[in-house]
Amino acid sequence: MNLTDEQKLDIQQKLNYAVKYRETFDEVYDHILQSIDCLPGTGVYTDELFGQIIETEFGGIEKLKQMEKDSAGYAFKAMQKKHGQNMAYFFRWPTLVFTIALTVAGYIIDKNPATHKSLMLVAMVTGVLPLSLIFLKKMRAKYIGWHTGIYIKPSVKEGYIFSVSSLSCNAVNILSFVTRHFDYYGITTLLVFVAYSIFVLSFFKLYRQEYQIQLI
């Protein structure tokens, strides 16, 4: 059975309300088209046919949503593991040399009374970079969608990316609130600086690994 562009658009609109993520949408949409393509050429596409395929192939809308939720959970854990591996990478040779150099540089800056305050400031600015990146990406996507009229569903991967960027930014806010009446020197500031640097660099590495695109 051959579908018209209007019928394909109708399927896309129905599926758009049924699933949340781009990966699920693409996979299920292709599956539906293949199922319809296998039907006799004299058949006629109806709204009921969409429901029948979803019910037969996936067990209904609710089961499809549960499958999507489970898949998103697996993807979240996989990205969490990869992010952890990226952070561990900074403590392995030869990248350990970079981590040591970063720590020494932070120590020197912190020990200088004229520059030690800037170390915590750099750490806090670093902490908000991930969320800033996500914000710019979302604004760009909305701008493109507004001009083209094409809405792209979010990726499963964006769930973890957004949660990590939000965690980083919220930690900055909490740290800023807790330390607003204190002037820290030494190990505390240095640890925060090194930890944020490694966390954020690992985040950017993960982002590029998953999306295989430039950051901006």
C-alpha positions as CSV (number, residue, x, y, z in Angstrom):
1,M,0.0,0.0,0.0
2,N,1.4,3.4,-1.0
3,L,0.8,6.3,1.3
4,T,0.3,9.9,0.2
5,D,2.3,12.8,1.9
6,E,-0.8,13.8,3.7
7,Q,-1.3,10.3,5.2
8,K,2.4,10.1,6.2
9,L,1.9,13.5,8.0
10,D,-1.1,12.2,9.7
11,I,0.9,9.2,11.0
12,Q,3.6,11.5,12.2
13,Q,1.1,13.7,14.1
14,K,-0.5,10.8,15.8
15,L,2.9,9.3,16.7
16,N,4.1,12.7,18.0
17,Y,1.5,12.6,20.8
18,A,2.2,8.9,21.6
19,V,6.0,9.0,22.2
20,K,8.4,11.4,23.9
21,Y,11.8,10.9,22.3
22,R,13.2,11.3,18.8
23,E,14.8,7.8,18.8
24,T,11.5,6.1,19.6
25,F,9.6,8.3,17.1
26,D,12.0,7.5,14.2
27,E,12.1,3.7,15.0
28,V,8.3,3.3,15.4
29,Y,7.5,5.6,12.4
30,D,9.8,3.5,10.1
31,H,8.2,0.3,11.5
32,I,4.7,1.6,10.8
33,L,5.6,2.5,7.2
34,Q,7.1,-0.9,6.7
35,S,4.0,-2.6,8.1
36,I,1.7,-0.6,5.8
37,D,4.0,-1.2,2.8
38,C,3.5,-5.0,3.3
39,L,-0.3,-4.6,3.1
40,P,-2.1,-5.3,-0.2
41,G,-1.8,-2.5,-2.7
42,T,-5.6,-2.1,-2.9
43,G,-5.9,-1.4,0.8
44,V,-6.9,2.0,2.1
45,Y,-5.2,3.7,5.0
46,T,-7.5,4.7,7.9
47,D,-7.1,6.1,11.4
48,E,-8.0,2.6,12.7
49,L,-5.1,1.1,10.8
50,F,-2.6,3.2,12.9
51,G,-4.1,1.9,16.1
52,Q,-4.2,-1.7,14.9
53,I,-0.5,-1.6,14.0
54,I,0.4,-0.1,17.4
55,E,-1.7,-2.7,19.2
56,T,-0.4,-5.6,17.2
57,E,3.3,-4.7,16.9
58,F,3.8,-3.0,20.3
59,G,0.9,-4.1,22.5
60,G,-0.8,-0.7,22.5
61,I,0.2,2.9,23.3
62,E,0.7,2.3,27.0
63,K,3.1,-0.6,26.5
64,L,4.9,1.5,23.8
65,K,5.4,4.3,26.4
66,Q,6.7,1.8,29.0
67,M,9.2,0.4,26.4
68,E,10.3,3.9,25.7
69,K,10.7,4.7,29.4
70,D,12.8,1.5,30.0
71,S,15.0,2.3,27.0
72,A,15.5,5.8,28.3
73,G,16.6,4.4,31.6
74,Y,19.2,2.1,30.0
75,A,20.5,5.0,27.9
76,F,20.7,7.2,31.0
77,K,22.8,4.6,32.9
78,A,25.0,4.0,29.9
79,M,25.8,7.7,29.6
80,Q,26.3,8.0,33.4
81,K,28.9,5.2,33.1
82,K,30.6,6.8,30.2
83,H,30.7,10.2,32.0
84,G,32.4,8.5,34.9
85,Q,34.9,6.9,32.6
86,N,35.7,10.3,31.1
87,M,36.4,11.7,34.6
88,A,38.5,8.7,35.5
89,Y,40.5,9.4,32.3
90,F,42.0,12.5,33.9
91,F,43.6,10.3,36.6
92,R,45.3,8.0,34.1
93,W,48.6,8.4,32.4
94,P,49.4,10.5,30.4
95,T,46.4,12.7,31.1
96,L,47.4,12.7,34.7
97,V,50.1,15.1,33.8
98,F,47.4,17.6,32.8
99,T,45.5,17.1,36.0
100,I,48.7,17.7,38.1
101,A,49.6,20.8,36.1
102,L,46.0,22.1,36.6
103,T,46.3,21.5,40.3
104,V,49.7,23.2,40.6
105,A,48.4,26.2,38.6
106,G,45.4,26.5,40.9
107,Y,47.6,26.2,43.9
108,I,49.9,29.0,42.7
109,I,46.9,31.3,42.0
110,D,45.3,30.5,45.3
111,K,48.5,31.2,47.3
112,N,48.8,34.7,45.7
113,P,46.7,37.1,47.8
114,A,46.1,39.3,44.7
115,T,44.6,36.5,42.7
116,H,43.2,33.8,45.1
117,K,39.6,35.1,44.8
118,S,39.7,34.6,41.1
119,L,40.2,30.9,41.5
120,M,36.8,30.3,43.1
121,L,35.2,32.7,40.5
122,V,36.7,30.6,37.7
123,A,35.4,27.4,39.3
124,M,31.9,28.9,39.5
125,V,32.0,30.2,35.9
126,T,33.2,26.7,34.8
127,G,30.3,25.1,36.6
128,V,27.6,27.1,34.7
129,L,29.2,26.4,31.3
130,P,27.3,23.1,30.7
131,L,23.9,24.6,31.3
132,S,24.8,27.7,29.2
133,L,25.7,25.3,26.3
134,I,22.3,23.5,26.6
135,F,20.5,26.8,26.8
136,L,22.2,28.1,23.6
137,K,21.4,24.8,21.8
138,K,17.7,24.9,22.8
139,M,17.4,28.5,21.7
140,R,19.0,27.7,18.4
141,A,16.7,24.7,17.9
142,K,13.6,26.9,18.7
143,Y,14.9,29.6,16.3
144,I,15.3,27.0,13.5
145,G,11.9,25.5,14.3
146,W,10.2,28.9,14.3
147,H,11.7,29.7,10.8
148,T,11.2,26.3,9.2
149,G,8.1,25.1,11.0
150,I,9.8,21.8,11.7
151,Y,9.7,20.6,15.3
152,I,12.3,18.0,16.3
153,K,11.5,15.8,19.4
154,P,14.2,15.7,22.1
155,S,16.7,12.9,22.1
156,V,16.9,10.4,24.9
157,K,20.5,11.5,25.4
158,E,19.4,15.0,26.1
159,G,17.8,13.8,29.4
160,Y,21.1,13.0,30.9
161,I,22.9,15.9,29.3
162,F,20.3,18.3,30.8
163,S,20.3,16.7,34.2
164,V,24.1,16.9,34.5
165,S,24.2,20.5,33.3
166,S,21.5,21.4,35.8
167,L,23.3,19.6,38.6
168,S,26.5,21.5,37.9
169,C,24.7,24.9,37.8
170,N,22.7,24.1,41.0
171,A,25.9,23.1,42.8
172,V,27.4,26.4,41.9
173,N,24.4,28.2,43.4
174,I,24.5,26.2,46.6
175,L,28.3,26.7,46.9
176,S,27.9,30.5,46.3
177,F,25.2,30.7,49.0
178,V,27.1,28.6,51.6
179,T,30.3,30.5,51.1
180,R,28.9,34.0,50.7
181,H,30.2,35.1,54.1
182,F,33.5,33.3,53.9
183,D,36.8,33.8,52.2
184,Y,38.4,30.4,51.6
185,Y,42.1,29.8,51.0
186,G,44.0,26.6,50.4
187,I,42.7,23.1,49.9
188,T,38.9,23.9,49.8
189,T,39.1,26.4,46.9
190,L,41.7,24.2,45.1
191,L,39.6,21.1,45.4
192,V,36.5,22.9,44.1
193,F,38.5,24.3,41.2
194,V,40.0,21.0,40.1
195,A,36.8,19.0,40.7
196,Y,34.7,21.4,38.5
197,S,37.4,21.6,35.8
198,I,37.5,17.8,35.5
199,F,33.7,17.4,35.7
200,V,33.0,20.0,33.0
201,L,35.8,18.8,30.7
202,S,34.4,15.3,31.0
203,F,30.9,16.7,30.3
204,F,32.1,18.3,27.0
205,K,33.9,15.2,26.0
206,L,30.7,13.1,26.6
207,Y,28.7,15.6,24.6
208,R,30.9,15.4,21.6
209,Q,31.0,11.6,21.9
210,E,27.3,11.2,21.9
211,Y,26.4,13.8,19.3
212,Q,29.4,13.6,17.1
213,I,29.0,17.3,16.3
214,Q,30.7,20.6,17.2
215,L,29.7,22.2,20.5
216,I,28.4,25.4,18.8
